[in-house]
Amino acid sequence: MGRKDRERFQRMREVNPDYVGFRGNDAVTIRATSPPTETVVCTVCNRRRNVAIDNLPEDVSTFVCLRCQDGSEADAG
C-alpha cells in the first residue's frame, strides 16, 4: 500500500470509524428503501410529479404540487 493510499484510508477512517476499505465490486451494497411513489399531474401547473403514496390526497384530481402550494402562499401573504 502506497503513502497516498494510506493517507486516503486514514482520512476515510476519520470520517467513518467503521470504514474497512474498498472490498471489490462484488461487495453487497444496501440501499435505503424509499416509500413507493405514484406519478400525478398537478392541477395548477399541469406538471407530472412523483409523489409518495402516503402524501397523496384521496382524490388525485385535486392534487397541487408543493411548488404551486408555496407560490400561492407567497401571493396570499
DRENPA-3360 file (N, C-alpha, C; in nm, 2 decimals, always signed):
BEGIN
1 = MGRKDRER = +0.09/-0.12/+0.00/+0.00/+0.00/+0.00/+0.09/+0.12/+0.00 ~ +0.06/+0.21/-0.09/+0.14/+0.33/-0.10/+0.11/+0.44/+0.00 ~ +0.19/+0.54/+0.01/+0.17/+0.65/+0.10/+0.03/+0.72/+0.08 ~ +0.00/+0.75/-0.05/-0.12/+0.82/-0.08/-0.24/+0.73/-0.04 ~ -0.23/+0.60/-0.06/-0.34/+0.51/-0.03/-0.36/+0.51/+0.12 ~ -0.25/+0.50/+0.20/-0.26/+0.51/+0.35/-0.32/+0.64/+0.40 ~ -0.28/+0.75/+0.34/-0.34/+0.88/+0.38/-0.49/+0.89/+0.35 ~ -0.52/+0.84/+0.23/-0.67/+0.84/+0.19/-0.75/+0.75/+0.29;
9 = FQRMREVN = -0.69/+0.63/+0.32/-0.76/+0.54/+0.41/-0.77/+0.61/+0.55 ~ -0.67/+0.68/+0.60/-0.68/+0.74/+0.73/-0.79/+0.85/+0.72 ~ -0.79/+0.93/+0.61/-0.90/+1.03/+0.60/-1.04/+0.97/+0.61 ~ -1.05/+0.86/+0.54/-1.18/+0.79/+0.53/-1.22/+0.74/+0.67 ~ -1.12/+0.69/+0.74/-1.15/+0.64/+0.88/-1.18/+0.75/+0.98 ~ -1.13/+0.87/+0.95/-1.16/+0.99/+1.04/-1.31/+1.02/+1.02 ~ -1.36/+1.02/+0.90/-1.50/+1.05/+0.87/-1.59/+0.94/+0.92 ~ -1.55/+0.81/+0.90/-1.63/+0.70/+0.93/-1.54/+0.60/+1.00;
17 = PDYVGFRG = -1.55/+0.59/+1.13/-1.46/+0.49/+1.21/-1.48/+0.35/+1.17 ~ -1.60/+0.31/+1.11/-1.62/+0.17/+1.07/-1.57/+0.14/+0.93 ~ -1.51/+0.24/+0.86/-1.47/+0.21/+0.73/-1.36/+0.11/+0.73 ~ -1.37/+0.01/+0.64/-1.27/-0.10/+0.64/-1.20/-0.10/+0.51 ~ -1.23/-0.01/+0.42/-1.16/+0.00/+0.29/-1.24/-0.07/+0.18 ~ -1.20/-0.05/+0.06/-1.26/-0.10/-0.06/-1.25/-0.25/-0.06 ~ -1.36/-0.32/-0.08/-1.36/-0.47/-0.08/-1.40/-0.53/-0.21 ~ -1.39/-0.45/-0.32/-1.42/-0.50/-0.45/-1.56/-0.47/-0.50;
25 = NDAVTIRA = -1.59/-0.50/-0.63/-1.72/-0.47/-0.68/-1.82/-0.57/-0.65 ~ -1.78/-0.69/-0.59/-1.87/-0.79/-0.55/-1.93/-0.77/-0.42 ~ -1.89/-0.67/-0.35/-1.94/-0.64/-0.21/-2.09/-0.60/-0.22 ~ -2.17/-0.64/-0.13/-2.31/-0.61/-0.13/-2.34/-0.47/-0.08 ~ -2.41/-0.40/-0.16/-2.45/-0.26/-0.12/-2.59/-0.26/-0.08 ~ -2.61/-0.20/+0.04/-2.75/-0.19/+0.09/-2.80/-0.05/+0.07 ~ -2.91/-0.04/+0.00/-2.97/+0.09/-0.02/-3.09/+0.11/+0.07 ~ -3.10/+0.24/+0.11/-3.22/+0.27/+0.18/-3.34/+0.27/+0.09;
33 = TSPPTETV = -3.45/+0.21/+0.14/-3.57/+0.20/+0.06/-3.65/+0.32/+0.08 ~ -3.69/+0.38/-0.04/-3.77/+0.50/-0.03/-3.92/+0.45/-0.04 ~ -4.01/+0.54/+0.01/-4.15/+0.50/+0.00/-4.20/+0.49/-0.15 ~ -4.29/+0.40/-0.17/-4.34/+0.39/-0.31/-4.41/+0.52/-0.36 ~ -4.39/+0.55/-0.49/-4.44/+0.68/-0.54/-4.54/+0.65/-0.65 ~ -4.61/+0.75/-0.68/-4.71/+0.75/-0.80/-4.69/+0.88/-0.87 ~ -4.70/+0.87/-1.00/-4.69/+0.99/-1.09/-4.83/+1.05/-1.09 ~ -4.84/+1.18/-1.06/-4.96/+1.26/-1.05/-4.94/+1.39/-1.12;
41 = VCTVCNRR = -5.05/+1.44/-1.19/-5.04/+1.57/-1.26/-5.09/+1.68/-1.17 ~ -5.02/+1.79/-1.15/-5.06/+1.90/-1.07/-5.17/+1.97/-1.14 ~ -5.28/+2.01/-1.07/-5.39/+2.07/-1.13/-5.37/+2.22/-1.16 ~ -5.26/+2.28/-1.10/-5.23/+2.42/-1.13/-5.13/+2.44/-1.24 ~ -5.02/+2.37/-1.24/-4.91/+2.39/-1.34/-4.91/+2.28/-1.45 ~ -4.99/+2.18/-1.43/-5.00/+2.06/-1.52/-4.87/+1.99/-1.54 ~ -4.79/+1.99/-1.44/-4.66/+1.91/-1.45/-4.68/+1.78/-1.38 ~ -4.61/+1.68/-1.43/-4.61/+1.55/-1.37/-4.52/+1.55/-1.25;
49 = RNVAIDNL = -4.56/+1.49/-1.14/-4.48/+1.49/-1.02/-4.49/+1.34/-0.96 ~ -4.37/+1.30/-0.91/-4.37/+1.17/-0.85/-4.39/+1.20/-0.70 ~ -4.50/+1.15/-0.64/-4.54/+1.18/-0.51/-4.55/+1.05/-0.43 ~ -4.50/+1.05/-0.30/-4.51/+0.94/-0.22/-4.66/+0.91/-0.20 ~ -4.69/+0.78/-0.20/-4.83/+0.74/-0.19/-4.89/+0.79/-0.06 ~ -4.81/+0.80/+0.05/-4.86/+0.85/+0.18/-4.91/+0.99/+0.17 ~ -4.85/+1.07/+0.08/-4.88/+1.21/+0.07/-4.99/+1.25/-0.03 ~ -5.04/+1.15/-0.10/-5.15/+1.18/-0.20/-5.28/+1.21/-0.14;
57 = PEDVSTFV = -5.35/+1.30/-0.19/-5.49/+1.32/-0.15/-5.58/+1.21/-0.19 ~ -5.69/+1.19/-0.13/-5.78/+1.08/-0.17/-5.83/+1.09/-0.31 ~ -5.85/+1.22/-0.36/-5.89/+1.24/-0.49/-5.77/+1.31/-0.56 ~ -5.70/+1.23/-0.65/-5.58/+1.28/-0.71/-5.61/+1.39/-0.81 ~ -5.73/+1.40/-0.85/-5.77/+1.51/-0.95/-5.76/+1.65/-0.88 ~ -5.74/+1.65/-0.75/-5.73/+1.78/-0.68/-5.59/+1.81/-0.64 ~ -5.49/+1.73/-0.68/-5.36/+1.74/-0.64/-5.29/+1.87/-0.68 ~ -5.23/+1.94/-0.59/-5.15/+2.06/-0.61/-5.01/+2.03/-0.56;
65 = CLRCQDGS = -4.91/+2.05/-0.64/-4.77/+2.02/-0.61/-4.72/+2.12/-0.50 ~ -4.61/+2.09/-0.44/-4.55/+2.17/-0.33/-4.51/+2.31/-0.39 ~ -4.46/+2.31/-0.51/-4.41/+2.43/-0.57/-4.53/+2.53/-0.59 ~ -4.64/+2.48/-0.63/-4.76/+2.56/-0.65/-4.82/+2.60/-0.52 ~ -4.81/+2.51/-0.42/-4.86/+2.55/-0.29/-4.78/+2.66/-0.23 ~ -4.65/+2.65/-0.24/-4.56/+2.76/-0.19/-4.58/+2.89/-0.26 ~ -4.61/+2.89/-0.39/-4.63/+3.01/-0.47/-4.76/+3.07/-0.43 ~ -4.87/+2.99/-0.40/-5.00/+3.05/-0.36/-4.99/+3.11/-0.23;
73 = EADAG = -4.91/+3.06/-0.14/-4.89/+3.12/+0.00/-4.82/+3.25/-0.01 ~ -4.72/+3.26/-0.10/-4.64/+3.38/-0.11/-4.73/+3.49/-0.17 ~ -4.82/+3.46/-0.26/-4.91/+3.56/-0.32/-5.01/+3.61/-0.22 ~ -5.06/+3.51/-0.13/-5.16/+3.55/-0.03/-5.10/+3.63/+0.08 ~ -4.97/+3.61/+0.11/-4.91/+3.68/+0.23/-4.86/+3.81/+0.19;
% end
